[in-house]
Amino acid sequence: MLLVIDVGNTNIVFGVYDGDELAGHWRIATNPDRTTDETGILLHEIFNFAGIDIRKIRGSVISSVVPPVLHPVTRMCERYFRHAPLVVGPGIKTGISILYDNPKEVGADRIVNAVAAHHMYPGDNCVVVDFGTATTFDYVTRKGEYLGGVISPGLQVALNGLFSAASKLPRVEIAKPTKILGKNTVHAIQAGIFYGYVGLVDGIVNRLREEQGDLKARVLATGGLSSLIAQESKTIEEVDAFLTLFGLKLIYEMNR
């Protein structure tokens, strides 16, 4: 079995692959104050509840965009799973060329997503839209070239900014409203966020396609709210909630 770990700004996602099958996946809050032992014990409890025998986990791979969390998670693998994890970063084989001005600036999760997309659709240029703390767009060519991308605030970040700046506005659930024209404040906010981000996604994707000269570049979406926005988006063709976990598995196999 393989343990895959994606450390994001808001959540840490753990997954366990049994061969090619994703046997389980879990999400916990990212907490820089959580210690190595707390993380290890928490993961043991999760695995016990899921009926997963930790003795069968032979390797692990980590992508992280939160440096203070990377060390305790790495130490957790060493102490509780008895092996040093593979950490996605400079010098790791990915199977793609990073054509960024400074490749070290690219978030590990964005590279992992690009690897997964290129593996799944090697004959297509691909745009990967990841709905996380930030909403990111990454372009990888059929030649396996990571060209770059776009970063915008995530949906929850945008909402939090609105609530903090406008004290009279209520906090609302991110949901698709029945109509775009809100008849009350809650529905008006939901319409602004939902349809605003649908427009943002389609607008950026279409501009990327035009700029790169491929109006049929395949668009994959991942992240917590990808399924919601994909309901109305005219450009998102496929939603894969576990794209990042799959990319981590691929990178681990390339570096064995």
QUILIN-V81858 format. One record per residue. N is the residue number from 1. OMEGA is omega in whole degrees, -180 to 180 (999 if undefined). Layout:
[[N,OMEGA] [N,OMEGA]]
This chain:
[[1,-179] [2,175] [3,178] [4,-173] [5,177] [6,-179] [7,178] [8,-178] [9,-178] [10,-177] [11,167] [12,179] [13,177] [14,174] [15,176] [16,175] [17,171] [18,-170] [19,179] [20,-177] [21,173] [22,-173] [23,180] [24,178] [25,-176] [26,-178] [27,175] [28,-180] [29,175] [30,-178] [31,-179] [32,-179] [33,180] [34,-175] [35,175] [36,-177] [37,178] [38,179] [39,-180] [40,-180] [41,178] [42,-179] [43,176] [44,180] [45,179] [46,-179] [47,178] [48,179] [49,-178] [50,179] [51,180] [52,180] [53,-175] [54,180] [55,-180] [56,179] [57,-173] [58,-179] [59,178] [60,180] [61,-173] [62,163] [63,-176] [64,172] [65,-179] [66,-175] [67,-179] [68,-179] [69,-176] [70,-177] [71,180] [72,178] [73,177] [74,179] [75,178] [76,178] [77,-178] [78,-174] [79,-172] [80,179] [81,170] [82,173] [83,176] [84,-179] [85,169] [86,-180] [87,-179] [88,-179] [89,-180] [90,179] [91,179] [92,176] [93,179] [94,-178] [95,176] [96,178] [97,-179] [98,-177] [99,175] [100,178] [101,174] [102,-176] [103,-179] [104,-179] [105,-175] [106,178] [107,-178] [108,-179] [109,-180] [110,177] [111,-180] [112,178] [113,180] [114,178] [115,-179] [116,-179] [117,-179] [118,178] [119,-177] [120,-177] [121,-175] [122,-179] [123,-176] [124,160] [125,-174] [126,169] [127,178] [128,177] [129,-177] [130,-179] [131,179] [132,175] [133,167] [134,170] [135,-175] [136,177] [137,-178] [138,-176] [139,177] [140,-175] [141,177] [142,176] [143,-178] [144,179] [145,173] [146,-173] [147,-176] [148,-178] [149,-176] [150,177] [151,175] [152,179] [153,176] [154,-177] [155,-178] [156,177] [157,179] [158,178] [159,180] [160,177] [161,178] [162,-178] [163,-178] [164,-178] [165,-178] [166,-168] [167,-178] [168,-179] [169,-179] [170,172] [171,-175] [172,173] [173,174] [174,-176] [175,176] [176,179] [177,-180] [178,179] [179,178] [180,179] [181,-177] [182,177] [183,174] [184,-172] [185,-180] [186,-179] [187,179] [188,178] [189,180] [190,179] [191,180] [192,-180] [193,-175] [194,-176] [195,175] [196,-179] [197,172] [198,179] [199,178] [200,-179] [201,-177] [202,179] [203,-179] [204,179] [205,-179] [206,178] [207,177] [208,179] [209,-180] [210,-178] [211,-178] [212,175] [213,177] [214,-176] [215,179] [216,177] [217,-175] [218,-177] [219,177] [220,179] [221,177] [222,-179] [223,-169] [224,-176] [225,-177] [226,-179] [227,-180] [228,-177] [229,-179] [230,179] [231,-174] [232,-177] [233,177] [234,-176] [235,-180] [236,-177] [237,-176] [238,175] [239,178] [240,-177] [241,-175] [242,-179] [243,-179] [244,179] [245,178] [246,177] [247,177] [248,178] [249,180] [250,-179] [251,177] [252,-179] [253,178] [254,-174] [255,-180] [256,999]]
